[in-house]
């Protein structure tokens, strides 16, 4: 039979601090979600709205990335998630005789540095022209930008 071990005052203080941080994180995520809902622009014309994935804060070996490195990775992103499309996106039958190249919810590939970059809270987005989409990516976990 195992006996319950009482926690020390220091352990109780630590647990309380962790619980407080967790509660703050949940509140911040809810606030971020509400901000995204209210501030998200609607693409006009033939534009496609893309959400960029979060950039990892550390390399695989555990070494933290500098702010400059993380910024460059965002700028040079080549993949993202289609969030919305303008009413005229892929509507030109001469340019797109087979229909749309992507749809809402697709993970797509595009050229680095392309589109209009903007942030809502801590999330980065791009507005791209419909013909800037270069590929549909079935599983982005296996693809990385060549350096």
FENBEL-V34030 format. One record per backbone hydrogen bond with DSSP energy under -1.0 kcal/mol. NH is the residue of the N-H (numbers start at 1). CO is the residue of the C=O. If there is no record, write none. Layout:
NH,CO / NH,CO
This chain:
12,8 / 13,9 / 14,10 / 15,11 / 16,12 / 17,13 / 18,14 / 19,15 / 20,16 / 21,17 / 22,18 / 23,19 / 24,20 / 25,21 / 26,22 / 27,23 / 28,24 / 29,25 / 30,26 / 31,27 / 32,28 / 33,29 / 34,30 / 35,31 / 36,32 / 37,33 / 38,34 / 39,35 / 40,36 / 47,44 / 48,128 / 49,84 / 50,126 / 51,81 / 52,124 / 59,63 / 62,59 / 65,57 / 70,66 / 71,67 / 72,68 / 73,69 / 74,70 / 75,71 / 76,72 / 77,74 / 80,108 / 81,51 / 82,106 / 83,49 / 84,49 / 86,47 / 88,45 / 89,86 / 91,88 / 96,92 / 99,96 / 105,82 / 106,103 / 108,80 / 109,135 / 110,78 / 113,75 / 114,111 / 116,127 / 118,125 / 120,123 / 123,120 / 125,118 / 126,50 / 127,116 / 128,48 / 130,46 / 132,129 / 134,109 / 135,109 / 137,107 / 142,139 / 143,140
